[in-house]
Amino acid sequence: MVQSAIIVGAGIIGAATALQLARAGHRVTVIHGGGADATSAAFGWINASFFLNDDHHQLRAAGIAAWHRVLANVPVSVQWQGCLCWDMDAQQRAATYAQLQAFGYPVEMLTKAEVQMREPALASPPDGALFFPSEGAAASADLAGQFLAAAQDLGAKVIRNVLVTGLTMQNGRVTGVATAQGALPADQVILAAGTGTTALARSIGYDIPLVPRPAYILRTTPQEKLLNHVLATPEGEIRQEPSGQILMPVAVSHQSDSAESLMQTPTAAADHAMTRLKNLCGGLESVDWAEVIRAERPVPADGLPIVGAIADGAYVAVLHSGITLGPIIAELVAKDIAGRLDNTDAAMLAPYRPDRF
């Protein structure tokens, strides 16, 4: 059955879901309130080597597979350069290696000489590292826009700079969204509004527990090709973009960073991160940071995605990392709304339903 769907949020989750719903023939409208989204400020690493439990790893591995499916139709810039990881001690590396091998996930144990051969710019190569050859990185700045453009080619519509203030209900069913200019009706509302999801869900009395996880991301001035992989190091996570700029979250261990506030000014934080970067890599003597972006990451209280119905006619999809999981979550949401989940899909989503809270 063809439905009209309003998606609140135009980051990677909202945009990728719009594409899947439009592809299935639904009438789709995406509403972007105009504020900054987490997607455009993301590091962009697509991986399943970081995970919170076995189910989470399987979902992230499915996310990588979904990326390859979507790239057949959406011209997103993704580099599948693999990741070198040594942000853990030797014992932790061995345990992670064994665990990922047991999952059947591509992983290699590299020696110091092998790391140095792969990344000759490193000032002091580590004694060893894990290599994840199937991982990559997406150019986050234009990512959501490319998914939205593909959805629009299939008939989706986009409303920009209009703030959704809540959901409308009638006889216990969500009937659309409220704005300052009036209500917009829909058969189905999908909340993919990142950190704004909590307030919207509360408009119908539903609590979506998110925790504050702000972050700074910096980009350097461009330089010649220096780095060949995504690097997860004790000094932080770094990668070089096709533009020549190096992208680096300011916080060390960005993926597991639990800070609830940013204590440094953007300039002080970026200067400190640049010192770490120059200690890590040679050839950066004349390089400086060119841009710092503040990101408000939508992190659920238990760290795991929240995906599912919160009322008749209302659905939520909020999570971190949206870059890795965006395409697979979009596929699952579109199937779920249409009642087309198979047993494998249902099992994949089961740990992440909103009612677990």
ChimeraX attribute file (.defattr): number of C-alpha atoms within 10 A of each C-alpha:
attribute: neighborCount
match mode: 1-to-1
recipient: residues
	/A:1	6
	/A:2	12
	/A:3	16
	/A:4	16
	/A:5	25
	/A:6	26
	/A:7	26
	/A:8	27
	/A:9	25
	/A:10	28
	/A:11	26
	/A:12	30
	/A:13	30
	/A:14	30
	/A:15	29
	/A:16	28
	/A:17	31
	/A:18	34
	/A:19	29
	/A:20	24
	/A:21	26
	/A:22	24
	/A:23	18
	/A:24	16
	/A:25	16
	/A:26	21
	/A:27	20
	/A:28	28
	/A:29	22
	/A:30	26
	/A:31	22
	/A:32	22
	/A:33	19
	/A:34	13
	/A:35	12
	/A:36	13
	/A:37	24
	/A:38	27
	/A:39	25
	/A:40	20
	/A:41	21
	/A:42	27
	/A:43	25
	/A:44	23
	/A:45	26
	/A:46	28
	/A:47	24
	/A:48	23
	/A:49	23
	/A:50	13
	/A:51	18
	/A:52	12
	/A:53	9
	/A:54	11
	/A:55	16
	/A:56	18
	/A:57	19
	/A:58	15
	/A:59	19
	/A:60	23
	/A:61	23
	/A:62	18
	/A:63	24
	/A:64	22
	/A:65	14
	/A:66	19
	/A:67	21
	/A:68	12
	/A:69	13
	/A:70	18
	/A:71	13
	/A:72	9
	/A:73	10
	/A:74	17
	/A:75	13
	/A:76	19
	/A:77	15
	/A:78	20
	/A:79	17
	/A:80	16
	/A:81	16
	/A:82	21
	/A:83	26
	/A:84	27
	/A:85	24
	/A:86	21
	/A:87	20
	/A:88	15
	/A:89	12
	/A:90	13
	/A:91	9
	/A:92	12
	/A:93	18
	/A:94	14
	/A:95	11
	/A:96	17
	/A:97	22
	/A:98	13
	/A:99	15
	/A:100	18
	/A:101	13
	/A:102	9
	/A:103	13
	/A:104	9
	/A:105	18
	/A:106	15
	/A:107	21
	/A:108	15
	/A:109	16
	/A:110	18
	/A:111	15
	/A:112	14
	/A:113	14
	/A:114	15
	/A:115	21
	/A:116	18
	/A:117	12
	/A:118	15
	/A:119	18
	/A:120	17
	/A:121	18
	/A:122	19
	/A:123	14
	/A:124	13
	/A:125	20
	/A:126	18
	/A:127	15
	/A:128	20
	/A:129	27
	/A:130	23
	/A:131	23
	/A:132	24
	/A:133	17
	/A:134	19
	/A:135	23
	/A:136	21
	/A:137	24
	/A:138	21
	/A:139	20
	/A:140	21
	/A:141	15
	/A:142	14
	/A:143	24
	/A:144	23
	/A:145	18
	/A:146	18
	/A:147	28
	/A:148	25
	/A:149	18
	/A:150	21
	/A:151	26
	/A:152	19
	/A:153	13
	/A:154	20
	/A:155	18
	/A:156	22
	/A:157	18
	/A:158	19
	/A:159	14
	/A:160	13
	/A:161	10
	/A:162	14
	/A:163	18
	/A:164	22
	/A:165	16
	/A:166	18
	/A:167	22
	/A:168	20
	/A:169	18
	/A:170	8
	/A:171	6
	/A:172	11
	/A:173	15
	/A:174	22
	/A:175	21
	/A:176	23
	/A:177	24
	/A:178	19
	/A:179	14
	/A:180	9
	/A:181	9
	/A:182	9
	/A:183	16
	/A:184	14
	/A:185	17
	/A:186	21
	/A:187	17
	/A:188	22
	/A:189	28
	/A:190	27
	/A:191	27
	/A:192	26
	/A:193	27
	/A:194	29
	/A:195	23
	/A:196	20
	/A:197	23
	/A:198	19
	/A:199	16
	/A:200	22
	/A:201	20
	/A:202	13
	/A:203	15
	/A:204	18
	/A:205	11
	/A:206	15
	/A:207	17
	/A:208	22
	/A:209	15
	/A:210	21
	/A:211	17
	/A:212	16
	/A:213	18
	/A:214	18
	/A:215	23
	/A:216	22
	/A:217	22
	/A:218	26
	/A:219	23
	/A:220	20
	/A:221	16
	/A:222	17
	/A:223	15
	/A:224	10
	/A:225	14
	/A:226	19
	/A:227	19
	/A:228	17
	/A:229	24
	/A:230	27
	/A:231	23
	/A:232	21
	/A:233	18
	/A:234	16
	/A:235	19
	/A:236	20
	/A:237	24
	/A:238	22
	/A:239	26
	/A:240	23
	/A:241	20
	/A:242	13
	/A:243	11
	/A:244	17
	/A:245	21
	/A:246	23
	/A:247	23
	/A:248	27
	/A:249	26
	/A:250	25
	/A:251	21
	/A:252	18
	/A:253	16
	/A:254	18
	/A:255	16
	/A:256	12
	/A:257	12
	/A:258	16
	/A:259	14
	/A:260	11
	/A:261	10
	/A:262	14
	/A:263	9
	/A:264	11
	/A:265	10
	/A:266	18
	/A:267	12
	/A:268	11
	/A:269	18
	/A:270	26
	/A:271	16
	/A:272	13
	/A:273	22
	/A:274	21
	/A:275	12
	/A:276	16
	/A:277	18
	/A:278	17
	/A:279	15
	/A:280	18
	/A:281	18
	/A:282	14
	/A:283	13
	/A:284	16
	/A:285	9
	/A:286	8
	/A:287	15
	/A:288	16
	/A:289	19
	/A:290	13
	/A:291	14
	/A:292	20
	/A:293	17
	/A:294	18
	/A:295	19
	/A:296	19
	/A:297	23
	/A:298	27
	/A:299	23
	/A:300	20
	/A:301	14
	/A:302	12
	/A:303	17
	/A:304	19
	/A:305	25
	/A:306	27
	/A:307	25
	/A:308	23
	/A:309	20
	/A:310	21
	/A:311	17
	/A:312	14
	/A:313	19
	/A:314	25
	/A:315	23
	/A:316	27
	/A:317	26
	/A:318	28
	/A:319	25
	/A:320	19
	/A:321	25
	/A:322	26
	/A:323	29
	/A:324	27
	/A:325	25
	/A:326	26
	/A:327	29
	/A:328	24
	/A:329	27
	/A:330	23
	/A:331	20
	/A:332	22
	/A:333	27
	/A:334	22
	/A:335	18
	/A:336	19
	/A:337	19
	/A:338	15
	/A:339	9
	/A:340	13
	/A:341	18
	/A:342	12
	/A:343	8
	/A:344	9
	/A:345	15
	/A:346	14
	/A:347	12
	/A:348	17
	/A:349	20
	/A:350	14
	/A:351	16
	/A:352	19
	/A:353	17
	/A:354	21
	/A:355	14
	/A:356	8
	/A:357	11
